[in-house]
Amino acid sequence: MLPLKLLNLSLLVLFPLAWFAPLLRAGLLPLFGLSEISVISGLQSLWDSDVILALLVTFLAIFAPYLKTIGLALIHFGLLKRKTLPVLNIMGKLAMADVFLIALYIVVIKGIGIGKVETAWGLYLFTGCILASLAVSVFTEKKKAPV
């Protein structure tokens, strides 16, 4: 159980790192260089153009995975009842939707052929954090005895 607790607690540090890490590099023409886009820089742009979408992405990318991680930590240390696991699992699935949206954006831009998009290491870190969080919740759910 200790490795599960440590993995979950490490996500409390890795998620904020993933939010500031470059998810992708995009530009209109390769000659002008590519701009790095992170979760945070993307949210900053969204707040200027579409507040509703910015609220949705902020919830999916930041609040849902982090609250789920905190909730799982509270369950692991006996400070929250296991009955909350289904709600935490839903939050994790919502966070995975954010990774899907980023991947969809990359596919659409590459398919149009206008400009250039490259994935960056932050996309893999963010995706890994979401998948690790899902794994922690699955193994926590399988553990029948109080953790």
Sequence and secondary structure as in RCSB ss.txt:
>XXXX:A:sequence
MLPLKLLNLSLLVLFPLAWFAPLLRAGLLPLFGLSEISVISGLQSLWDSDVILALLVTFLAIFAPYLKTIGLALI
HFGLLKRKTLPVLNIMGKLAMADVFLIALYIVVIKGIGIGKVETAWGLYLFTGCILASLAVSVFTEKKKAPV
>XXXX:A:secstr
 HHHHHHHHHHHHHHHHHHHSEEEEEESSGGG  EEEEHHHHHHHHHHH HHHHHHHHIIIIIHHHHHHHHHHHH
HTTSS GGGHHHHHHHHHHHHHHHHHHHHHHHHHHHHTSSEEEE HHHHHHHHHHHHHHHHHHHHHH  S  
